[in-house]
Amino acid sequence: MTRPPLPETKRTLTLRDVSEASGVSEMTVSRVLRNRGDVSEATRKRVLEASKALGYVPNKIAGALASSRVNLVAVIIPSMSNMVFPEVMTGISNALEGTGLQPVVGITNYLPEKEEAVLYEMLSWRPSGVIIAGLEHSDASRAMLRNAGIPIVEIMDVDGEPVDAVVGISHRRAGRKMAQAIAAAGYQKIGFLGTKMPLDHRARKRFEGFTEALAKTGIEIVDQEFYSGGSALAKGREMTAAILGRHPDIDFLYYSNDMIGAGGLLYCLEKGINVPTDLGLAGFNGVELLDGLPRQLATMDACRLEVGQTAAEIIARRTSGEETETGQRIELSPKLSFGDTLRQP
């Protein structure tokens, strides 16, 4: 029996292959692909066309060995299922486009030990910069960030001491602003519904600012309902039913995020509760996905796109040498939207 011929062994393409295909020296090919040196436009075009036709991809690890850095920006965030972070990533990607830098994402699930592991792996590849969510890190993570020798930008929160640069909003101020609007509208019996806050520091800070501002007007939280897991409409419905079952006289519900707030709104509409006259509702994050609800939920925008874009711009400027300043602190101002669920004073 005749055996079929063995398939041709594939090998990794080299600069020599591109050199032979384009008819120029390997040094010229290297200059073109690294966008370095004085090369004519005609030669550049010939090299790029040959490289593309061959399917050649440069070995950037080899270049990184010389520079000790790769053109990657480590982006470390808690979740991609949360509606907040995809918009942050869009801002980062937009800002890095055309810079030669590429974002690579690590997910921590809000767990400090997972953040340590992800950060360790990311830094082992010697990225050009790090964008990381939050200001609360373990001692080990903070030590790694402090000694990385690259631009570090902590995002989403400015209530604390950053390792290097920070871009975000004050969550305590956001909580206070929402509480002031609720009190000014005449609501008195307030319930809070949200995530279990030991792991969600930004939600905790909003809650602290919220309760502090209410206390100054003589109002205390009547009841609280918490959950763990992803932000979901079903969770919002369940928690709203539970808290109203215990305290039917509550006249306002403040949710730690818009997704559970939307679930609460749907529950109230289903039960025929008069919103916002008898019961006011508000969330947080300004999620555009919810614009199609029968009523517009009162909320506050967390400036997600701008946060991502600003953080990435800091990394890009500093890695290019355009900017040498460290320790930038950029606080953005979220906007309160009354929607259809919060009476305007």
Buried (B, 14 or more C-beta within 10 A) or exposed (E): EEEEEEEEEEEEBEBEBBBBBBEBEBEBBBBBBEEEEEBEEEBBEBBBEBBEEBEBEBEBEEBBEEEEBBBBBBBBBBBEEBBBBBBBBBBBBBBBEEBEBBBEBBBBEBEBEBBBBBBEEBBEEBBBBBBBBBBBBEEBBBEBBEEBEBBBBBBBBBBEEBBBBBBBBBBBBBBBBBBBBBBEBEBBBBBBBBBBBEBBBBBBBBBBBBBEBBEEEEBEBBBBBEBEEBBBBEBBBBBBBEBBEEEEEBBBBBBBBBBBBBBBBBBBBEEEBEBBEEBBBBBBBBBEEBEEBEBBBBBBBBBBBBBBBBBBBBBBBBBEEEBEEEEBEBBBEBEBBBBBBBBEE
